[in-house]
Amino acid sequence: MAFMRYSCEVSFDFDSERAASAVESSLAVDRELNPEACERSSRVEGSRVIVTFRAVDAKQLRVSVGGFFELADVACQAVEAFA
C-alpha cells in the first residue's frame, strides 16, 4: 500500500440525522476509482456527515474531492426534494 501523504476532511450539516444518514449511505456505495492512490471514509455524527480523504499526492486528492463534491451535490438535492 502506498503512503497516503495528503489528507482532507469535509463536513456537511443537515437538518436532521435522517437526512445525514441518507446522504452518507448514498455516497458510501461509490468507491474510489484508484483505491491504491486515494482512500475515502465517511461517518455520520448527529446531523453531520464527515468525509475524510487520504491520497498519495495532491493531484489525486484534488481529483477525488472534486468528483465527490459533484456526487454530494446530487445526493443533497435528492434529499431536499423528498424532505
GIKA-V789523 format. One record per residue. N is the residue number from 1. RES is the residue in one letter. NEAR is the number of other ideal C-beta (glycine too) atoms within 12 Angstrom. Layout:
# GIKA-V789523
n: (N;N)
res: (RES;RES)
near: (NEAR;NEAR)
This chain:
# GIKA-V789523
n: (1;2;3;4;5;6;7;8;9;10;11;12;13;14;15;16;17;18;19;20;21;22;23;24;25;26;27;28;29;30;31;32;33;34;35;36;37;38;39;40;41;42;43;44;45;46;47;48;49;50;51;52;53;54;55;56;57;58;59;60;61;62;63;64;65;66;67;68;69;70;71;72;73;74;75;76;77;78;79;80;81;82;83)
res: (M;A;F;M;R;Y;S;C;E;V;S;F;D;F;D;S;E;R;A;A;S;A;V;E;S;S;L;A;V;D;R;E;L;N;P;E;A;C;E;R;S;S;R;V;E;G;S;R;V;I;V;T;F;R;A;V;D;A;K;Q;L;R;V;S;V;G;G;F;F;E;L;A;D;V;A;C;Q;A;V;E;A;F;A)
near: (10;16;13;25;18;24;23;27;21;23;21;31;18;26;17;18;17;18;28;31;24;26;39;33;19;23;34;22;13;21;17;29;14;19;19;16;26;34;27;36;24;32;20;26;18;19;21;23;35;24;33;23;32;27;30;24;20;18;16;29;29;18;24;35;27;19;23;34;20;16;27;29;18;18;31;26;16;18;27;16;11;13;15)
